[in-house]
Amino acid sequence: MSSNHNPVLQNLRHLNQKFDEVTGQLNDFSRRQADGEIPNPVEFTALLQKQSVTKSAMTAQFNLLQKPLKTVLNETK
């Protein structure tokens, strides 16, 4: 099965891009803070929350991808 047609892999790819985007925003926040800008704790908290939610969604999608494989492996025992 092509990964282009697998919705789980497409979702994982999308979530990975989202995670990278949020990580970039966190890095930018840290850079601005290091440059002397006064940090906005609300912005930082929101970015951490986005990163956490995205990582949780990635884990859930990965588990969906794993489940059929685990089923096949258990049935072949």
ZIURBEL-V625923 format. One record per pair of residues at least 4 apart in sequence whose C-alpha atoms are under 6 Angstrom apart, sorted by the first residue. I is the first residue (numbers start at 1). J is the second residue. D is the distance in whole Angstrom. If there is no record, write none. Layout:
i=I j=J d=D
i=I j=J d=D
This chain:
i=12 j=16 d=6
i=32 j=37 d=6
i=33 j=37 d=5
i=33 j=39 d=6
